[in-house]
Amino acid sequence: GKVPDWLQGEIIRNGPGEFDLGEEHFNNWFDGHALMHKFKIKERKVTYQSKFLKSVFYETNLKHNRIICGGLGNNSIPDPCLNIFSSSSMSDYFNIGSSFGMKSFYNLVKISSKHMSGTDPMQEIEVIGKIPADPLLPSYYHSFAMTQNYIVFHEMPFLIDVRKILARTMTWKKGLDCFQMDETKKSIFHVINKATGKRVEINYSADPVFCFHHINAYETADVNGNHFIVMDICCSTTSCLGGKSTDINVLRSSKEELKENIKNLTVDVRPMRYFLPLTFDGDGVQVMPDSTARATPQEPGSWFLEPHAIITNEETTLARIGAMDLPSINYAHYNGRKYKYGYFIGNSGFVPDSLVKVDVDTGKKIVWREQNKFPSEPIFVPRPNATEEDDGIILSTVISNLPEEETFLLILDAVTFTELARAEVNVKLPYAFHGCFVSK
């Protein structure tokens, strides 16, 4: 194939790359030492580099040649010298972090865009809003939604047991033992004004779901002038943190054992659309135009949300694509704005085995797949001066389980989802989770 001449830059990815230390090994896929990958594209040539992220966890484990710093699947060995008393523009930086104590909060933090070019922007961080959290059982979260004017925080009923975390050094519990999915609780969505940090005084709830990744969100209005937020997320009725799908011992089992485990594996991560009324003149159930997403009024100032399935659940689709996650969009031009296309990995087994382009309004999809090939999270790169949302390319690192097959960087035409080129590297890579493209 031919690499587009306008594509100049670096793809940087991160994922678990080392699981064995001495006679011990990590038990959960997510716990492996972070391996950084870089594909450099210049003048239609592609080069590859990788190295381990020299974090405190990595250095400590390497020094002792065993797992001192564990994670979700292993307990951690405590340091006897330490104790619990040791010490609005879309270009602005927003994040959410938790603070624990007698009063616990989910804290909305911001770094103004004017500080982002400084030597240490983190020194300029400010807390602009707080949402009260349960001090003993706060919610786990991995991402949040953001529109032009609002942040939507999903307080899901996948909970962190603070007491178990504090007792880990005495009970030798692994990280996963400190989480629990409480299916008796609802999913709660908090809407926060980015300019003021104040929570919108409307309560939104829904049936309990687990969510790693938000796809996109935007504000819109209907023909009657009622305003609402459209929020698309990849969600599941069960937690994706534990279970067989991330168990290293299962992933390393024989082909026959893997097939047996896959038969009993329920994977239901799907792209779903919620709509959250902001202003409304009227009463009764509200249905989002051209979708099945609904909002039912409860007591005054409260809505119960029912999502719309962006991809229909017909059996043939489930069998062909499976779970869908690690979403990507045209972030440069459509983040927080009305959009049409999302790009996902499809997972019909343990490891993602397809890439999927989806029209989020109609559910129409295009699938890229090759036998024994496992693509990573798709990264969308827009063509310079493009006028259409999907005018660009998709980048994905593809690995294989066959010894004779090369790892390669896949370059797809984002419009047609057909291959433009692949750049093979004579290196066996582990599966990487997240990445970004830096234009040069």
Protein Blocks (a to p, Z undefined) as FASTA:
>chain_A
ZZdfklgcdddddddfbfbehjbccfbfklpccdddddddeehiacddddddddfklmmm
mmnopafbgcfkbccdddfkbcfkbccbfkbccdddddddjbdcdddddddfklmmmmbl
mlmgccfbdcdddfklccddfbdcddfkbccddddfbdcdfklmmmmmmnopafklmgcc
dfkbccddddddfklopacfbdcdddddddfbdfbdcddddfkopacddddddddfbdfk
gojklgmklmmmcfklmmmmmmmpccfbdcddddddfbdcdedjdddehiabdcddddeh
iacdddddfbacbfklmmmnmpaehiaddfklmgoiacfbdcddddfblbccbdcdddfk
nopacddddehiacddddddddehiabfklccdddddddfbfkbccddddddfklopafb
dcddfbdcdddfbdcdddZZ
